[in-house]
Amino acid sequence: MDLIVELFFRGLIVDFLGKNSRFLFYKIIGKPKSKEYLTADKTTDNYQMISQHISNVIVGLIIFVGLSFLGAYLVYS
C-alpha cells in the first residue's frame, strides 16, 4: 500500500503535474526552461536539485488540489 501511495504522489503529482505546470508557465511568460532544468537530475549542485524538487512538489500539490475541487464542483453541482 505504501508503494502505491509513493508511486501516485511521486509519479502523478510531482513529476507530471508539477514539472509540466512549471514548464508551461515559463513558456507562457516568455522565459522557456527545459524539462531537464526543472527536474535537475543531472546536476551536482544539491541546493538546485532540492529547490527544483520542492518547487515541483508545491506546484503539483496546488494543481492537484485545484483539479480535485474543480472535479468535485462539477460532479456535485
Summary of the structure (lengths in Angstrom):
residues: 77
radius of gyration: 14.3
end to end distance: 32.6
largest distance: 49.5
contacts: 189
relative contact order: 0.15
helix: 82%
strand: 0%
